[in-house]
Every structure is written in C-alpha cells, then in structure tokens.
Amino acid sequence: MSVASILAAPVDNLDPNLVYYESSRDEYGYSFTYKTKDGQFREEQGYISPDDGILRVTGLYRYEGPDGQTYEYNYEADENGYRIVSKPPPAGAPISNTVLLSLVG
C-alpha cells in the first residue's frame, strides 16, 4: 500500500510571486513544480535508489534573462553533487530507468 502526500496550493496562500506550485511526496521520493510571475519555472523529482540508498535527483530550471532570451537547464544530482546535463531525448525516445523510477509510485 502506498501513501502519498500531494500539495497543490492555491497561490494566494503562498509567496505572492507564485503563479503555480505543486508538490508531492511518498515513501519512494518526492516531486515539485512551480512557476513564478517573472517567468521562472522549475520541476524536480527525487528518489532514494533501492540499489545503493543514495538520493537521485533530476530536474529542469527555466528563466528569462535580462536580454529577453529564455534559458533552460536540465540537471541531476546524486552522491557527486548537482550538475547540468544535456537536454532530454526527443519524444518517442526510450525513457531512462532513472526517470522511469522517479515517476513510479
């Protein structure tokens, strides 16, 4: 049996700069997503690897720079810290075990 905690908060009750915020957590890991009024967007998933007990994190951060360009970074984290990774594969490409496990509840 899996028990999950999900928070999809009305933005009125949180930071006034938030447009959207959602967070969930269960015994397998967590995920959250938010968007701010100034265009920042972040989504992140984390889980404890059953193989080695290490927290594995994948995520995306996007914002609009002062030059008007949109910048987007995909990142991952584990026992070696946070690091920028290449963009995800195109639609239809196989899903990695890391991403798949982060979605399974």
Summary of the structure (lengths in Angstrom):
residues: 105
radius of gyration: 15.3
end to end distance: 10.2
largest distance: 49.5
contacts: 238
relative contact order: 0.15
helix: 10%
strand: 51%
